[in-house]
Amino acid sequence: GSPYSGHNSHPTSSSSSSGGSSDTTNVLGKVHSLSYQHDPDLGRGYVLLSDSVGSGRIWRWEVGGGPITIGRSLHMERSGCRSGLWTSVGDLDGDDGDDDAGSNSSRSSRSSTTTYVVDGKPTGTSCPPNDMLLLFWGEKSETTPPMLGSAGLAVEFGRDADSFRTGKLVVAERGERRIVRIEEDGARTPLVLNVPSPCCSGSGSGDDDGDDGDAAARTVANSSIRATGDGRVLYGPFGDLIFTESTDCGNGGDQRPSSAVYILREAVNIKAVPASKSREAHSWKSIPQEVAEEREAVELLYNGMDVVTDIALGPGGEELFVSGLVGDVSRIVRIPLNQEDDDDDDSSDDNEQEDEEKEKQNAKPTSAFTGKL
């Protein structure tokens, strides 16, 4: 049967493929994303399931070559929260613990004084232990389980890979508020820590006349916020990392949701962080200057929706489809991804102006579907 009972339901216990028991290692929480990864050494692939509940787990489902199905196994423990530096026990009650979406300060000092207690003993971290999650799943539980696990998953394919399904796993970590790449030695290379704020670049809700496509052009320089690590991730055919982020814009009772789509170009070329620095990287508030100089900056690609629900590449990887909500209206838009080479030194000023106008028109998303729920 299904390993989880539904998108908005409480997690249920599921027996393992070997007969199983009802302990917490056999429980799936809220599955956020799926990804398929091929292992050339095994000669087969498997489906990876990203679980957002607690500190997170990534589960693996595979079918072996023999008469017995391998089934489900634990692929990664604490897949979204490890250090406890970017969250606090306030997340237990569904509060993200961050008074200012644009602030990277006070995170570590706040979490250093709070910790989960299991069986009367402090755990020493504000990352919720996955083995305590059954406490939230009783019939009388009125507390929402903490959602600090992993969100989006993607496989970063190498340039010389035989298949786009062969490569390193990229994980959006809700509890660490970042996107990382899992290296072969287990180190986590931070790919995304901060993103341009969607709150400074337009309404985030878009108009029906298509003017919402200009939002990316109105980004305020140097206005960035810490990533939430709660979105979807995928790779374009040229090694660009495309991902979504959600936040609340405004202050107090005037807050409104805003989601955006971002792109980190040539992410496939980002150098791995040595295993000796992987633990230190948990505390990075931004990419160190010497590292940032060797990579492209994160760009705001689109923020014309209140809520972005999913993203998908079009044929040839030259366009991106974005689905989401504007108010209570469901919308799907198509965004071109190709960049034109405009480095023609012989062109006249008039031609350059015409090219710029044409690029602006081509960059505007077109609505593929609009409908009320």
N, C-alpha and C positions, 0 to 999 in steps of 0.2 A: 504493500500500500504506500500511500504518500508519506514521506518522512516528516512533513509538517502539515498542519490542518488547515492552513489558509493564510492569505496575506495579512489580514487584520486580527487573526485569532491568537490565543495564547499557545505557546509551544506544547507539544505533547510528547510523551515518551515513545521511543521507537526501538524495537528490538534489533540487534545487530544481525548480520548475515550468518553468524555462527551459532545462532540460537538465542543469544542476547540476554541482557538483564535490564533492569530499570534504573541503573546508576546514571549519573549526569553525563558520563562520556557517551551515552547512547541517546542523548537528547539534542534535537535540532531546535534552535530558537527561531529567529526570523531570517530567512534566506534572502539576501539582498541581490546577489549577482551570481552568474554562472560563467565559467570559462572552460575551454577544452585545451589540454596541453598534451603534446606527444613526447614520449620518452624514447629516444632512439636506442638507448641501451636495453630497455625492456622490449622494444619492437612493437609497442602498443601505446595507446593514449588513455586518458581518463578525464572525467568531468570533475571540476573543482567547484564547490559550493561555498560561498562566502556568508558567514553567519555574523550578524551585527549585535546579537544579544551578549551582555556581559563584556568581558575583555575580548571576546570573539574567538571563533574557531574557523578554520578552513577544512572542509570535509572533502573526501576524495571518493569517487565512485568509478569502479572499473570492472571490466569483464575479462577474466583470464583466458588463456588458451586451452585449459583443460575442461573437464566435465563439471567442475564446481565454480560457480560464480564468485568472484572475490568480493564484490559488493562494496559496502561503505567502510571506510577507515578514516582515522584522524590524520589529516595531512599537516596541519599546523595549529599549535596551541597559542593562545593569547595573540591572535592575529591582528588586533587593532589597538591594544593598550598594553604597554610593557613598563614604561618608566613612571607613569603617574604624574609627570611634570606638567601635563597640559589639561588636567581635569581635576575634579575634586569630588568628594562624596555627595556634593549637591546634585551630581548627575544621577544619583540614586532616585531622585524624585522627578526626573525628567528635565531638570534645569541644567543648561550647559555650563553653568558656573562662570560665565564670562559677562561682566557688566557692560563691556564695550567691545563690540565685534572687531574694532580696529586695533585693539590693544594687545600687545604681546607681553606686557609687564604683569607682575603679581601672580602669574600662573604657578610658578614653582613655589613661591612663598606660601600661597594659599593651600596648595595640596600637601606641603610638607607638614602641616599641622593637623591634617585629617587623614584617616585611614579606615579601611574596612576591618571589622572585627568578626572573626569566625570562631565559634566554640569558645567565646570569651577571650580569645587571644588576638592581639592586633596583627594584621597582616603586613604592616609597614608600607603599604602602598594604597593609593586611591584608585588603582585599577581593580575592578570587582573580580574576585576569584570566580572562575567558571564553575567550580564545584559547589558554590553556594546558591546557584540559580534556582534550584528546586524550591527554595523558600518563597519565590515569587509566583509559583505556579499552582499553589493550592487554591481551592475553590473560594476561600475567604480572603485571599490576598487582594488588597486594594492598591498596592504599590506597583507602578509600572517598572518592569525590569530595566536596568541601565542598558543603554544602547551605545556601547563604546567599542564594539568589535570592528571587523573589517567590512568595507562596503564594496566598491567596485573592484573587479579583477580584470586583468588583461595579460596576454602573453606578448612580451617584447621579442619580436623575431629579429635575429641577426641578419646582416646583409648577405652573408654567405650561407644562410640556413637553407636546407632542402625544402622546408615547409614553413609557412607562416604560423603553424601551430607548435613549432619547435623554438624554444627560447626561454628566457627568464621570466618569472612571474612578477607582475606589478600589482601592488595592493594599495588601495585607499584606506588609511588607518583613521578611524573616527576618534579613538582615544588619544592618539598622538597628533591629530590634526595635520596630516601631511599625506603625500603619496610617495611610496618608496618602491625600489626595485630590489628583489631578493637575489643576492649574488650566489655563486656556486659554493662559496665557503660559509654561507649563512649570514653574511653581513647585509645590512640594509642601507642602500644608497638613497638618500633623500633626493627626489626629483622635483617635488613641489612643496614649498613651505608657505609662501605668501602669494597672493593673487591680487590683481587690480580690483579695487572695490567696485561692485556693480551699483552701489548706492550713489556714487559720484558720477555716474555716466548715463543718466536718463532715468525715466520713470520706472523701468523694469516691467511695465505692464503693456506697453505697446499700443498703437492705435490700429484701427481696422484698415487704414489707408496704406499701411506698409511702411510708415515712417520709422517704425521701431528699429529698422536696420541701421539707422544712423547712430544708434546708441554707442557702439564700440568706438566711433570716431570722437565721442565727447568725453572719453575717459580723462579724468583729471590726473595730471602727471604726479608721480610719486605718492599717490594715494593707494595704499595697499593694506590688506588685512590678512590675518592668519587664515590659512585654509581650514575648512571644516572636515575634510576627508570623508564626506558623506555621500559622494556622488558616483556617477558612472565613469568608467575609463575605457578608452580604446586607442588603438594605434592606426595611423594612416599608412598607406603603402610606402611612403618615403621616410618612415621612422619618426613621424610627429606624434606626440602624445596629446590626445584630445580628451578633455574631461569636463565634468559639470560640478558646480558648487552651489550651495544654498545658504542664505543668511537672512537676517531681518534688518531692514533699513528703517531709520527713524529713531526716536527716543520715547521712552515711557509708553503711554497708551496709544501713541501715534505710529507704532511700528507696523510695517507691512512686509510680507515675504518677497524675496527677490532671488531668482535663480539665474545663473549665467553659464555660458559655455566658454571654455578657455582652450588655448593651444600652446604647447611647448614644442617649438620646432626643433627637429633633429635630436630629439630626446634619446634616440638610440645610440648617439655618439657620446653621451655623457659618461665620463670615467667613473669607475667603481670606487666607492669609499673603502679603504682598507679595513679589515676586520678589527684592527686595533683602535680605529676611530668610530666604529659603528655605534658603540654605546654612548660615546660623547656626543654624537650627532643628534641624540634624542633631545638635548637641551638647546640646540641651535634655534635662535629666534629668526634667523634669516640665513640664506646661503652665504658662507664666508666669501669675502671679496675675491680671494685668490682662486676660489672654485667658480664663482659666478662669472668671472671674466672668460672662462673657457666654455660657456654655454649661452644659449639664447635666453632672453627674458620671456616670462610668461605673458601672453597676449590675451586680452579680452576679445573673444570672437563674436559673441552674441549674447545679449541680455534683454530680449524682448518679451519675456514671460515672467509671470509670478512664480510658477513652479515648472521646472523642467523634469519630465519623468523619464525620458530615455533619449539616446542618440544612436544613429546608425549611419554607416557610410553608404553612399550611392555607388552605382556602377563605375568601376575604374578608380574609385577613391577620390574623384575630383569634386564631389559635393557631399554635404552632410545633411542628414535629415534630423530635425529636432522636434520632439513631441512634448507637449506640456499644456498648462492652463494659463489663461489670462482671465482673471476673475473666475467665473463658472463656465467659461467657454473653452472647449478643447481645441487645440490648434496643432498642426504639423507644418513646419516651414522647411524650406530647402535652402541651404547656404553653400555658395561656391567656395572651394578651398584652394584652387590653383592661384598662384601668384604670377603675374605677368612681369617679364623682364623689361624694365623701362630705362635701362642704362644706355640709351642711344645718344651719344654726344653730338651727333650731326643733326638731330631733330631741332626744329625751330621752336620758339616759345609758344607759338600758336598751336603747334602739333602737341607739345607737351601738355598744354591746357586741355586740349581735346581728349588726350589719353587719360588725364586725371578724371575728367568728367565721365568718361566711359567706364573707368575702373570703379568709380563710385556707384554707377548704375548697376554694374555687374556684381558688386559686393553686397547689394541689398538682397535680403532673403525674400523669397517668394512663397506665399502661402499655398501649401499643397492640400490642406484640408482645414476647414473651420466648422465647428458644430457645437451646439449647446448640449451639456450633459442632461 
